[in-house]
Amino acid sequence: MNLKKIIINLIIVLFTFSSNAEEKISNDQNTEFNVYTGMFDFSDDGKRSALIGFEHQNEDLNRDTFFGNLSPITGLMITEDNAGYIYTGVQGQYKIGSINFNPSFAPGLYHEGDGKDLGHILEFKSELQFSLDLSNNSHLGFSYNHISNASLGDKNPGANSYMFNFFKNF
């Protein structure tokens, strides 16, 4: 099955789960899933490829700190060139009305597959994410990230990606 079919099926499933407008929202919905799709390394004409990813956040683990509200995130991203990145890190959470701003940092393990050689298995993802509340338990967003090995490898080309995100609390 190609990536476009997977994305279309995923969108259908997401809208099926989120379309019940009269669904009762409880205050104990502490798990958030983020499903995203976009373009991996959009700034490299030779190695850009579509991507799809999933991210989990458990809001029970949020902590108020000097830097604001922080929470752990864990995720997985796969490109159409069979490159993969699995990561875990920390995300800041800032709310401005119905707009959410979530910068994050996550070290992870990268496998190039048939995609871009980023120079090392250990890579670091820095991300800026903006989203808009759709309801009490879902929001839609846009994010940009940069993945780099911080010169751990012999080369460090990095990759810049953008994604469209759908978030759902359970």
ABEGO torsion letter per residue (X at the ends): XBAAAAAAAAAAAAAAAAABAABBBBAABABBBBBBBEBBGAABAAABBBBBBBBBBBAAABBBBAAEBBBBBBBBBBBAAGBBBBBBBBBBBBBBEABBBBBBBBBBBBBAEABBBAGBABBBBBBBBBBBBABAABBBBBBBBBBBAGGABABBAEBBBBBBBBBBBX
